[in-house]
Amino acid sequence: MTALAGQVLHLDWRGLARLVEETVGQVDALIVDAPYSERTHAGHDEAAESMTAAVRGADYRSRVVRPGGGTGPRRSISYNPWSDEDVGRFVAAWVPLTSGWFVSITDHVLARSWEAHLASAGLYVFAPIACVEPGSRCRLVGDGPAQWSTFAVVARPRNAAWIKRRASRRKARGASCALPGAYVAHERGKDVPGGKPIELMESIVDDYSEPGDLVCDPCCGAGTTLLAAQLLGRRWVGSDMDRDHAALARERLRRLPAAPRRGTLALPWPEEP
């Protein structure tokens, strides 16, 4: 039951799904920040090109400050956007392998796809929850509002026994059964393009899993969800199709203190060259 826990694998989500099915059968909670829609990817990459051009044209002694903090060129997204069909394939593969909460962090375009496919798979789907990172994005052309939010689409089993057991476990650790309607994180993700703050992921992991649960992230990027799971006493498994992202996640988890505490926001990072 524990052989798969504690691993970050260089696999795409299909490969990890096959491995979960062959080894542990199911995970307790799935929390994923999968690729967003073509619209979001295009907007990000256009902004990245503009920012990079600005940096290259600047005096070498000064560096352009990116919206939301940080300096230098904005990184382009190295993986393809997802479509409604991609969401459908992911949901079809992973719902049977997930015994509890299913949480997808996504953009406003694909939120509808996640809702529809999760409902079709038989889960009870809640209205999307805003995950707000103030100042995280800026509309560089200055012609309208920015978007500081992504959206968590959350679903659970309709099984009455599961619902009763979940309530009992939360009450036993003094946690409310009612969950918040939004998350606001004031720190920034700094791992890979689209990476999420540990503050945000700790809150989500704590609300949608219980201590000892096996939390799975099949698109783990630099491993922030897995770090949050480790900080909160969950077991975890993750994978990423990008070899460098998977290696970065392993290194961050390796550098985590042996007895971390929740709220440890200054997480370890590999030395920069």
C-alpha positions in Angstrom: 0.0 0.0 0.0 2.9 2.4 0.7 5.3 1.4 -2.2 4.1 4.2 -4.5 3.9 6.9 -1.8 6.7 9.4 -1.6 7.7 9.2 -5.3 8.0 11.9 -7.9 8.0 10.1 -11.3 8.9 11.3 -14.8 5.6 10.2 -16.3 2.7 11.8 -18.0 -0.7 11.5 -16.3 -1.6 8.4 -18.2 1.5 6.6 -17.1 0.9 7.5 -13.5 -2.8 6.4 -13.8 -1.7 3.0 -15.0 0.8 2.7 -12.2 -1.7 3.6 -9.5 -4.2 1.1 -10.9 -1.5 -1.7 -10.9 -0.1 -0.9 -7.4 -2.4 0.8 -4.9 -5.7 0.7 -6.8 -6.9 4.1 -5.7 -5.6 7.4 -4.2 -7.5 9.2 -1.4 -7.5 12.6 -3.0 -6.5 14.0 -6.4 -5.3 17.6 -6.5 -4.1 18.8 -9.9 -3.0 22.0 -11.6 -3.2 20.7 -15.2 -2.5 22.8 -18.3 -4.9 25.6 -19.0 -6.8 26.6 -22.1 -5.3 27.7 -25.4 -6.5 31.3 -24.6 -4.6 31.4 -21.3 -1.5 30.0 -22.9 -1.6 32.4 -25.8 -2.0 35.4 -23.5 0.8 34.2 -21.2 3.2 33.7 -24.1 2.4 37.0 -25.8 3.2 38.7 -22.5 6.4 36.7 -22.2 7.6 37.8 -25.6 6.8 41.4 -24.8 8.6 41.2 -21.5 11.6 39.5 -22.9 11.9 42.1 -25.6 11.8 44.8 -23.0 14.5 43.2 -20.9 16.8 42.7 -23.9 16.4 46.4 -24.8 17.1 47.6 -21.3 20.4 48.8 -20.0 22.4 45.8 -18.8 22.7 47.4 -15.4 18.9 47.4 -14.9 16.4 44.6 -15.2 12.7 44.9 -15.9 10.5 44.1 -12.9 7.8 41.7 -13.8 4.2 42.3 -12.7 3.7 40.5 -9.4 7.4 40.7 -8.5 10.6 39.3 -9.8 12.9 40.5 -12.5 14.1 39.6 -15.9 12.4 37.9 -18.9 9.1 36.2 -18.3 9.2 32.5 -19.1 7.1 31.0 -21.8 5.0 27.9 -21.2 6.8 24.8 -22.4 3.9 22.5 -22.6 0.7 22.4 -24.7 -2.6 23.8 -23.6 -5.5 21.5 -22.9 -8.9 21.3 -24.6 -12.3 20.0 -23.5 -11.3 16.6 -24.9 -8.1 16.5 -22.8 -10.1 17.3 -19.7 -12.6 14.5 -20.6 -9.9 11.9 -21.0 -8.2 12.9 -17.8 -11.5 12.7 -15.8 -12.4 9.4 -17.4 -9.1 7.9 -16.3 -8.8 9.3 -12.8 -12.3 9.4 -11.3 -12.3 5.6 -10.9 -8.8 5.8 -9.3 -9.8 8.4 -6.7 -11.8 7.5 -3.7 -12.3 11.0 -2.3 -12.0 14.6 -3.3 -11.1 15.5 -6.8 -9.7 19.1 -7.1 -8.7 20.7 -10.4 -7.1 24.2 -10.5 -7.8 25.7 -13.9 -8.7 28.9 -15.8 -12.2 30.3 -16.4 -12.4 28.8 -19.9 -11.8 25.1 -18.8 -13.6 25.4 -15.5 -16.8 24.6 -17.4 -15.3 21.5 -19.0 -14.1 20.2 -15.6 -17.5 20.8 -14.1 -19.3 19.0 -17.0 -17.0 16.0 -17.2 -16.8 15.5 -13.4 -20.6 15.6 -13.2 -20.9 13.1 -16.1 -18.6 10.8 -14.2 -21.1 10.7 -11.3 -19.5 13.1 -8.8 -21.1 15.9 -7.0 -19.5 19.1 -8.3 -19.4 22.4 -6.5 -19.3 25.9 -8.0 -15.8 26.9 -8.9 -13.8 28.5 -6.1 -11.6 31.5 -6.8 -7.9 31.1 -5.9 -6.7 34.7 -5.8 -3.0 35.8 -5.9 -3.1 39.6 -5.7 -0.8 41.3 -8.1 0.1 38.0 -9.8 -0.7 39.1 -13.3 -0.9 42.4 -15.1 -2.5 43.2 -18.5 0.5 44.7 -20.1 -1.4 46.6 -22.9 -3.2 48.5 -20.1 -6.6 48.3 -21.9 -8.6 46.6 -19.2 -8.6 44.4 -16.0 -6.1 41.8 -15.2 -7.0 38.4 -13.8 -5.5 37.5 -10.5 -7.6 34.4 -10.0 -7.5 30.8 -11.1 -10.4 28.5 -10.1 -10.6 25.3 -8.1 -13.2 23.0 -9.5 -14.0 20.6 -6.6 -16.0 17.4 -6.7 -16.7 14.6 -4.3 -18.4 11.2 -4.2 -22.1 11.1 -3.7 -21.7 8.0 -1.5 -23.4 8.6 1.9 -21.0 6.4 3.8 -18.0 8.4 2.4 -19.7 11.7 3.4 -20.3 10.5 6.9 -16.8 9.2 7.3 -15.3 12.4 6.0 -17.3 14.5 8.5 -16.3 12.2 11.4 -12.6 12.5 10.5 -12.7 16.3 10.3 -14.5 16.6 13.6 -12.0 14.3 15.2 -9.2 16.7 14.4 -11.2 19.8 15.3 -11.7 20.9 11.7 -14.9 22.4 10.3 -16.9 20.4 7.8 -17.8 23.7 6.0 -15.0 24.8 3.7 -14.2 28.4 2.5 -15.6 29.9 -0.7 -12.3 31.4 -1.9 -8.6 31.3 -1.2 -6.3 34.3 -1.1 -2.6 33.8 -1.2 -0.3 36.9 -0.8 2.9 35.2 -1.7 3.8 34.2 -5.2 4.6 30.9 -6.9 8.2 30.9 -8.1 8.8 27.4 -9.3 7.7 27.0 -13.0 5.4 29.0 -15.2 1.9 28.7 -13.6 3.4 27.4 -10.3 1.2 27.9 -7.2 2.2 29.4 -3.9 2.8 27.0 -1.0 0.4 29.0 1.1 -2.4 28.3 -1.4 -1.6 24.7 -1.8 -1.4 24.1 2.0 -4.9 25.4 2.4 -6.3 23.3 -0.4 -4.5 20.1 0.7 -5.7 20.7 4.3 -9.3 21.2 3.3 -9.6 18.3 0.8 -7.6 15.6 2.4 -7.0 14.2 5.9 -3.8 13.3 7.7 -2.4 10.0 6.4 -4.3 10.2 3.1 -2.5 9.5 -0.1 -2.7 12.7 -2.2 -1.9 12.5 -5.9 -0.8 15.2 -8.4 -0.4 13.7 -11.9 0.9 17.1 -13.3 3.0 18.1 -10.3 5.4 20.7 -11.9 7.9 21.7 -9.3 6.0 19.7 -6.6 4.3 22.5 -4.5 1.2 20.3 -3.9 3.4 17.4 -2.8 5.4 19.8 -0.5 2.1 20.9 1.0 1.1 17.3 1.5 4.4 16.5 3.3 4.1 19.6 5.5 0.6 18.5 6.6 1.3 14.8 7.3 -0.2 13.3 4.2 1.3 10.6 2.0 1.8 11.7 -1.6 2.7 10.7 -5.1 3.2 12.8 -8.1 4.5 12.8 -11.7 5.3 15.3 -14.5 5.9 14.7 -18.1 8.7 17.3 -18.1 11.9 15.6 -16.8 13.4 18.9 -15.5 10.2 19.7 -13.5 10.1 16.3 -12.0 13.8 16.6 -11.0 13.1 20.0 -9.4 10.2 18.6 -7.4 12.4 15.8 -6.1 15.1 18.2 -5.1 12.7 20.5 -3.3 11.2 17.6 -1.4 14.7 16.2 -0.6 15.6 19.5 1.0 12.5 19.7 3.1 13.3 19.5 6.8 12.9 16.1 8.4 10.1 17.4 10.7 8.5 20.3 8.8 5.6 22.3 10.2 2.6 23.8 8.5 3.2 27.4 7.6 6.9 26.8 6.6 6.6 29.2 3.7 10.4 29.7 3.2 10.8 26.3 1.4 14.1 25.1 0.2 15.3 25.8 -3.4 18.3 24.4 -5.3 21.2 26.8 -5.6 21.0 29.0 -8.7 24.1 28.9 -10.9 
